[in-house]
Every structure is written in C-alpha cells, then in structure tokens.
C-alpha cells in the first residue's frame, strides 16, 4: 500500500522535496528590490510549496520559516514564536540577501507600524498565512532559499540515529525517520485538525522485539514525503461514506496489448513493423488522468447506479478514519479493472427487481438511499443520514467491499432488510386504500443477499426480477399465495380497515402452515362478493397456479432465509397481479370501444338506408 501511494505521487508529480508542504498563502508583505515597504498583496487561492518543520512548529518557541500565521509574523508582543521567525530570516540572510530585507522591515518600528496598519485595513486575520515578496517574486520561490533550507532544516529532523535500515517504501538503505509528519484531511472522520500519524510507535504495545520508534517500521524522509503528498491530495477529494473517507486511486496503465488506444492504432495497419513511438511525459499524464476520470465514474456508479466508462488501469481503495491522532486503515483493496467491471455489472444485475406495475424494474438509487433501508425503521426520523453513520459504520464498508469484490453480502444486511420489511408490514396504516407491500429497496437487498449466498454455495438459484412459478423454494410461493388472498379481500371489500396483511402477515411469514388454511377459508366468502367475474376468475386461476408450484406440503416454520423468500414472493406476485389486471382492463376497454364503434356504424348504416 505504501509503495502504491509513493508510486502515485511520483507518477502525478505530487512528491515535494523533504521539508516542504503545500500551503495556501493569504497575503504577501510586498517589498521593493531595495527593501522599501510597498503594501500588502492578497492573492486568490495561491498554494505553494513552503518550508515546514512538522509538529515541531506546534511548540511554544518554534514556528515555520518564511510562511507563517499573521499572528506570529506580525506579533507586537515579541513572543518566542515571533522571535524565532525573525531568527530564521537572520540565519538565512547569508544565503539569500532578500531575507535580510524582510527582517529589516520587521525590526524597523515605523515600517512595522505601517505594515500593521495595512494589515488591519486589509482585514487580515490572525490564522491567515503570510509571507514576503521582494522585487516582485515571493521569497519561497527563490532557488537560494531552497538550497539553504535543505541544509538548515536538518536541525529539526528527528532521526533514529546513525543505524541504517532498508526503507519499507523503496527498499533502499536509509537512516529512518524517528517520527513521520502527520497526514491531513481526516478531521471530518474523527481525525485531529492538525493531522494524524500514519506510522506511530508511541506505546510499547506497538513495538516489536524491544525496538524503538522508527526501528519498527523504517522509512526514509524522501519516500514518506511522497506517501504523505499522495494521501493529502487523495483524502482532500475523497467522499465520506458512513463516517469513513473513501480514498481510491489508480496507478499504472494495463499492458499495451490490452490498451484500447494502442490496439486501435495497430488496427489501422496490422502489418506495420515499426516500433511504436515512445510515450511523452505529457501523453503519459494525460493517459493517467483519463484513466482516473473513468475510474472515478466507475466507483461512484456504486452510489449512483449509473453506467460508467471502461478503465484501462488498476484500482486501489482505502477506507480511512482518524482516532486519537492516528490514521486508522479500516480496509485496503486493490485489483484489476476487468474484475472490478465484472463485479459492478454483477451487482447491477443482482439488483434487478420488478416495479409495482409488473412491466419494468425498480429505478437506480444511490447507495446511501439503499443503506437507509438497513436502519431500524422509525416513523419520524429527522436525520437518518446521521443515524446511518452510527448504526451502519461497520456494515457499510463490508457491503461496499462485497459489491466491489463480487462476494456475498454480510448476513446483517439481509437481517436488517428483513427487519425493515417486517416493521413496515406490521405498522401499516389500517386506513390506507390498498394492502401494504414489502419495500422495493429492502427486497432488492434480500434478493442480492439470497443470490450471492447460493452462488457462494455453488447452488443453482432461480430467483429472477419477476415472479418465477418454477422456483423451488416453498416459502417463495407461500408469500405469493398470501399476496393473492390480500388482493381477493381488497377486491371484495375495498373499504375494509384491517385487512388480512395487517392481521396475518406476521404469522404467515414465520408459520405459514398455521395461516394459509385460515386465509383459504376466508377467501371463500370474499370470492362471492367480487363484482367483476373476470377478476374472480383471474384470482382463481392464479391461486391454482401457485398452489401447483407450492406442492403438497406447506412449511410449518420459516427461518430467516425462507422469510426473505416469502417477502420476495409476496412482492413479485403483487406486481404480477397488477400487470395482468391492467392488461385485462385494457383488453376489456378495447373490446368495449370496438363494440361501441360497431354499434355506431350499424346505426349509421340504418340512417343511410
């Protein structure tokens, strides 16, 4: 993982020289080439590599050189930090004379007062980072300053001594760092605002064989600077999913024979024997950028449910949080796009489930909307998304990786979806106009759970998007039978308040043998009250078909897996009935229209006669 991050930083030119960190500079104290104060300039969104001494800058008497907060650089109290800032300017003046000019304006009382007045008029705030610009150029861009800083900063670098070790990142011999600089961007997921340590051995329980600090995981300063730069950049753009940063990136292109662009070019002249042109750095970066965009679309398609473009690359996924100043790696996955594409397509296929019209499938939903169906159901929930972060913090990563890896869903996903359906069916409003129906998204969870469970067991699964009369699971057909009985009662007594679902769904979904006979008896009274003969015939035919599929035995008790089949059978049969009724109504309407047209034609003929 560390090597992959380091390679990413190198490929994308993210790695900064040791001792530098990208920082946003809010204001420049502008001096002429002779050191005259000209004013304060406030650039917009300017980020530059700036000298940085890491956590040492958080001490009471140290700060960063050249670029620091206005409260330090423009302090009137002359405290330890501001004096240290001026001392760094004094120490660097022999290498870059411009730094002497910067120190001069800070120590000249009259000029310093003018700078303070200008800063106040510009509404410069204490936390805003400020630096100097001399002769039209920021001092941090000076080559002389850069050369000086690489030597000067060594006094602040903590190393583990002179003992050399192999760097865990590059494999090269190095004198490892004693401590590493913190990684930024995890404050929104439990991290510290100042950053979190990726490699940390501050407690004896973290150490091995009596080793101290970096000796447990030796890394060179240069290599870790690349890892940190990559993580800082990736975390900044990473979305938060159930309280974790979802970090993903892509490294090298696939082999040339699998690259669609190269294959296309070769296809123009299959007999060409010339060696392919060497790839320029710009072309390489463009290929990486294009691959990243396609990959981002692919990963986000898990949330949006939309189709994405192919990716000619490998993927890496990190799920990160921050805990007590440390980076917590919840999960790391990597693999080829071909596998990822196959698994995403499988997820979309597994999700397919009929809508209530019985003619189409449920539309795509974002992953977070699906995850809400795994929460404990509440009638009034003001902020379900916040609740999801707490209730599903452990489950979300397992679900996401099951989708990406094409593996079975964790058991709690099926159990929670089933619990949501139960709650919805049990708490159904008795005053609603139609019988309650198992929630579609919850049923999609159940369908994926069951399909992948059978697939893992190498068993054939006949669960489809629409009702399957040839399904081998008796519980599935029990749910379908109950859906027909609910429709029969609704057709016979449309104004009834408490239907068979409110009264019997709980028992039928767990002990169908005790309930189905009772429902059959009640249906005898309901059939006599149905106004339209065609509808009674439709229900009778459907019951006959389902009972034939069920066989001779009605299950006495259903386990959780069978209860999931029961819910799916109920929903799919309800959709099937809706489709057939709509088709029959359309057929009757068309027949009536034709009959009317025929009668009108006959009347017209009689008039003409």
N, C-alpha and C positions, 0 to 999 in steps of 0.2 A: 504493500500500500504506500509506504513512504517513497519507494523508488518510483512508483507510478505518479505520485504527486510531484516529485522532483523533475521527472521527465516532462510532465505537463508544463511546469514552469519554464523549463528550457525551451520547449517547442514553441511556446507562446510569448517568449521574451518577457516573462514576469519576474524572473530572478533579479534582485537588486544586489549591488555589491554589499559585502558584510558591513554592518554598522549603519545601514541606510533603511529607511522606512518611508513609504509613500504617505505624504501628509498634505492636507488642504491648508493653503496659506491664505488667510483672510485679508491681510494688509501688509504693505511694504513701507518702511520708512525710507523715503527716496532722498538720496544724496547726489550731488554733482560729483564729477571726477576729482574735484579739489576738496570734497568733503563738506560742501555747503548744504544745509537742510533745505529741500525744495518742497516738502509736503508729504502727505500720506496717500498712497495709492491703494485702492481696494479692487483687486482682480475678481472676476467671476469664475467660480468653480475651478480654480487653478490647483492642481495636485502635482507635487514634485517630489523626487527622492530627496529626503532630508536626513542629516546626521541624527542618530538616535543611540542612546546608551541603555535602552531597555528599561527594566524595572528599577535600575539604579536612579533613574530620574524621579522616582516617587519618594526618594528620601528627603529629609528636611534641608539638606545642604547641597544637593546636586540637582541639575536640570539638563535639558538637552542644549546642545550648542547651535548657534546661528538661527534656529527656528524654535520659538517657544511661545507660551501664552503671554498675552499682553500684560497680565497681572504680574508676571515675572520680569519681562523686558522693561516695562515702564513703571516699575515699582518705585514709589517715592520713599519707602521705608528703609531702603538699602538693606534688605534682609539677606540671609545666607544664600538663597537661590539666585537672587539678582546679582549678588557679588560674584557668584560662581559663573554666571552667564558672562559677565564682563571679563572675568579672568580667562575664559576660553577665547574671547576675542583678542585679549592681550597675548596669549600663548600662540595664537595662530598668525599674529601680525607679521612675524618674521618670514613666513612662507607666502602670505598674501597681504600686501600693504593696504588693501581695501578694508581689511578688518580693523586696522588702526584708525581709519577714518570713522568707522562705526563706533568704536569705543570712544573716540574723541567727542562725538555729539552727545553721547550718553553722560559723559563726565563734565561737560560744559553746562553749568547751571542755567544760563539764559537760553541756550538752544534746547536743553531738555524741557524747560518750561514751555517753549513753543511747540515741541512735539506733543506734550501732554494736552495742550490746548487744542491742537489739531485733531488729536485722537478723540477728544471729547466732542468736538464739532462733527466728527465723522461717526459718532455713536459707536465707537469701538468698545467691545465688551471684554471683560477680564479673561474668559476662556478662549477668545479668538487668538489663533496663532499668528504671530507677526515675525517678519524678518527684515533684511535690509536689501536695498537695490542701490548700487553705486555705479554712476556713469551709464545708466540705462540697462544694467544687467544685474539680476539677482545674484547675491554672493554665493548662494548654494550651487549655482551653475559653474562656478569658477573651477577650472582644472587644478589650479594651485591649491585651492581649498580641499578638493577631493584627495589630492596626494598627501597633504598634511593630515587630514582626518584619518586616513588609513593607518598612519603611524600613531597619532595622538590617542585614538580611541582604545588602543591596546591596554591602557592602564585600567579601563573599566570592564574588560572582558574577563570573566571568571572561567578559568580552565581547570581541568582535573589534575594538573601538574605536568610533568615532562614525559610521563608514560604514554607511549604511542599505542593506539589500537586501530583495528580496522573499522572504518565508518560503516554503520549499518545501512546507510543510504547508497553510498557509491562503491563500497568495498575497498576504498583506498586507505592507506595508512594515514593516521591523523592524530593530533593531540586533541582529544574530545573536549567539548564544552562542558563545564560543570553544571550549568543551568542553561535552559533554552529560552528565547524570548516568547512571550505569550501570543496566542492566536486570537485574532479579533473577530467580532461579529456574532457571538453566541449569547449575548445579553438577553435576547428575546426568548431564549430557551433555557434559562437558568444559569447562564454564564455570568462572569464578572464584567462590569463595564470596562475595566482596564485590560481585559483579555484573560485567556485561560491557557494553562500549560498543557501541551500535548505529551511531553515526556517529563515525568515528575517522580522523584525518589526522595521525598522529604520525610518519609516514615520508614522505620526499619522493616515493616511488613512488606514494603515494596521492593526491598533489596534482596539480592541473591548471593549466597556464599560469602557474606561479610563485605561485599563490595559497597562502595560509597558513591552516591550521586551518579555521575555520567559513566562510571565504570560498568554500570548495569546495562546501559544502552548507549554506547559511544557514537556520537555523530559529530561531524565537522561543522564548523561555523558556516562555511560556504554552502554546504549541502543543505543544512537545515534552513538557511535563508531562502533557498528555493522552495522547500516544502511549505514554509510559512507564507511566502508570497502567493503560492498556488491556493492554499487554504483560505487566506484572507480574501482573495479575488472570488473564489467559488462560493464561499459562505455568504458573501455580500449579496449575491444574486440568487441564492438558494431559497426556495419557498419553505414555509413552516408547515409541517404536517403532523397533527396530533402531538404538539409540544416538542417536535424534533426538527432540526434542519435537514432537509432532504438535498444532499450535495451529490451532484453527478457530473462526470466529465468523460472525455474520450481521448485516447492517446494516438495511436499510430494508424495510418490507413491499412486496409486489408491488402494482401499480396496482389501484385499487378494483374495476375490472371483473373482475379475476382473483382477488379476495379471496373465499374461500368463505363467510365470515361475512356480508359485505356482500351478496353475491349471495343468500344465504338470506333476509336481511331484506327485500330488494327483492322476492323471490318471494312474500312474504306479501300484497303489494298491488302488482301490476305497474303499475297506473295512477296510483300516488301521484306527485304533482308536488312535494311538499315537499322542501326542501333537507335533506340528511342532517345530523343533529346533529354538531356539532364534537366531535372526539375529545378527551377529557380527558387530562392527563398520566398519570394512573393507568392509564386504559384503554390508552394507547399503550405504557406499560411492560409491562403485562400481555400485550399482543399480542406484543411483542418477546420476553418470557420464554417464552411458549408456542411461538413460532417457534423459539427457541433449543433448547428441550427436544426438539421434533420433529426438529430438525436434528442434535442430538447423537445421538439414536437412529439417525438415518439413517446418519451417518458411522460410528458404532460397529457398524452392521449389516454393514459390510465385514469386521469382525473376527468377529462372532458368527454371521453368515449368516442372521439372523432378519429378518422383515419389519418395516418401520418406517412411521410415520405420515407423511402428506404435509407438506410445508414450504411456507409462504407467504412466501418470503424469498429473498435471495441468499446465497451462501456465499463464504467466504474461507478459504484454507488456507495455513498457513506451516509449513515443516519447518525447525526451528532446532537448531543446536548452538552450543557455545561453544569458541573456540580462542584461546589466548593473550590472554585478557581481552577478546575481541571477539565480538559476536554474528554467527554465520555463518548467512546465509539460504540454505538448501540448495534451497528451491523455494517459489514463491508462485503460487497458483492462485486464481481466482475465477470465478464464473459464476452462472447461474440454476438454481433448484431443478428446473425442468422437465427440463432437460438432465441434471442430476445423478441425478434419479429414473430417467430412461430408461436411463442408463448403469449404475446399480446393478442394475436389473432385467435388463439385458443380461448383466451379469456372472453373476447367479444362473442365467439361462437357459443360458449357455455352459457353466457348471459341471456341469450335469445329466449324470450318468453312471450306468449300471446298477450295482446292487449284485450280489453274487455269487449271490443267489437267482434273478436274472434277472427278477424281478417288480416291483422297486422301484428307487429311485435312492439313491445314497450320501447319508447324512445331512449336514447343515451342519456345518462345522468352523470354528473360529476362524482368523483369518488367520495368526496365529503358528504354529499347528499345520500349516498348509499350507506356510508358509515353511521349516519344518524339513525338508521333502522336497526342498528345493533345496540343502541342505547336502551335502557329501561324506559318504557313508554310512560309519558306524563301528559295529562290532558292540557295543562297550561305550563309551557316551558318557555321562559323568557329568553334564555340564551343557550340553546342546545349545543352550539359550537364550542363554547367554553366547557360545557359539561363533557363533550366528547374528548377534549384534551385530557381530562382526568380519568374518565371511565375507560377510555379505549387507548390509553398511552402505550400499553404493552401489546395490545392486539393489533393496532394499526400497522406497525412495522411487519408483523408476521403475515398479515393479509397482503400488504404491498409486495413483500418478497415472494409470497406464494403466487401472485399474479405474474411477476417478472420471471420467476423461476418455473412456472407451469406446474407447480406442486399442489398437493391437496390443501384446501383451506384449513386453518386451525379449527379444532372442534368447537371452541367458544363462539365462532362466527355462526355456525349452524344453530347452536343452542340459543344464542341471543336473538337471531332472526325468528326462530320458532316462538320464543317468549314474547316477542313484539306482536306476532300474529295472534297468539292466544289472548294477550291483553286487549288487542283491538277487537277481536270477536266477542270476548266476554263482556267488554264495556260498551258494546254497540248500543246506540240510542234506539230505544224501542219505538220512538216516534218517527224514525226515518222511513222514507217511502219504499225502500227496497231492502232485501236482506243484506247484511254485511258480507263483504268479500275479502279474503286474505290480501293484504297489501302486496302490490306488484313487486316493488323493490325487495321486500323481505322474501318473497317467493323466489326471486332471482338468486338471492343469497343461498336459499335452500337448494335450488337446482344445481348451482355450481358446487356446493358442498357435497351433494349426493353423487354428482357425475364424477368428480375427482376422487372421491372415496372409492367408488367402484373401479375407476381406472387404475388406482394405486394397487388394488387387489387383483388386477388383471381379469376382472369380471365384465361381461357384456352389460351395457346399460342402454335401455330403450327409452329413456326419458327424453322427450322432444319438446320443441317450443309449443306445440299444440297437443290437445288430448290424444293419447295413443290407446285405442281399445285393445291392443295386443300386449300392453305392458304386463309383466309377470308379477308385479307386487300387488297383493290383495288390498293392502291399506290404500293404495292409489285409487282403486276402484270404489272402495268404501267412501272416500271423500267425494268421488263423482256421484255416487248414489245419493249422498246427502244433499249435494247441490241440486239434483233433480227434484227431490222432495221439497226443498225450500222454494224452488220455482213453482211447483204444483200448488203449494199453500198460498203463495203470493198471487197466482192467477185466480185461485178460488176465493180468497178473502183479502183483497187488496188493502182494506182498511184496518186489518188486524194490527194490534200494537206489539204484542210479544209473539214473534214467530218461532219456528222450530229451531232456527240458528241460535237465538238468544237463550232458548231453553235447553237445547240438546247438544250444541257443538262441543262443549267441554267434555261431556261424557262420550260422545261419538268418536272424538279424536283420540281417545285413550282406550275405551272399551266398546268398540263398535258392535259386538255381538249382542250387547245388552240394550242397544238403542235402535238398531236398524229395523228389528221386528216391530218395535213400537211405532216407528215412522211409517212403516208399510201399512199398519192398521189405520193410522190417521189419514193416510193418503186415500183410502177407500172413500172416506167422507168428502175429501177435498175434490176428487175427480168428479163427483156428482154435481158440484157447484161451478165447474168451469163453463163459462158461457159459450166459448167457441169450440166446436167439436174437433176442428183441425189441430187446435193447441193441445187438447186432451190426448189425441192420437199421437202427436209428436212426443209428449212426455211418456206415454205408454211404450212407444217404440224405443225411446232412449233408455228407459228402465230395463226393458227386456235385453237390450244390447249390453248394458253394463253388468247386469246380473250374470249373463253368459260369460263375460270376461272375468267376473269375480270367481266363478266356480261354485263348488258345493259348500265350501267352508268359509264362514265369516270369522275373522280373527277375534279371539277373546280379549286380548290386551295388546296394545301397540307400544313399542319402545320409541325413543326419540327419533331415530331414523325413519321409522314407519309413520310417526306423526307428521314428519316433514313430507312424506309421500302423500299422506291424507290431505294436507293443506294444498299441495300442488294439484292433486286430482280434483279437489273442490273448485279451485280457481279455473283450471283449464276446462272443466265441464261447464261451468257457468258461461265462459266465453264461447264454448261450442254451442250452447243453447241460444245465446244471443245471436250468433251468426245464423243458425238455422231458422230462428223466428223471424229475423229481419229478411232473410231470403224468401220465406213463406209469405210474409206480409207483402213484399214487393211482387211476388207471383200473383197473389190474390188481387192486389191493386191493378196489376197489368191486365188480369182476366176481366176485372170489373170494367176497366177502361175500354177493353175490346168489346165487351158486351154492350156497353153504352153506345159506342161508336156504331156497332152493328144495328142496334135499335134505331138510332138516329138515321142511319142510312135507309132502313126499311121504311121509316116514316116519310122520308124524303121521296122515296120511290112511289109511295102511296099518294102523296100530294101531286106528284107529276102525272100519275095515272088519272 
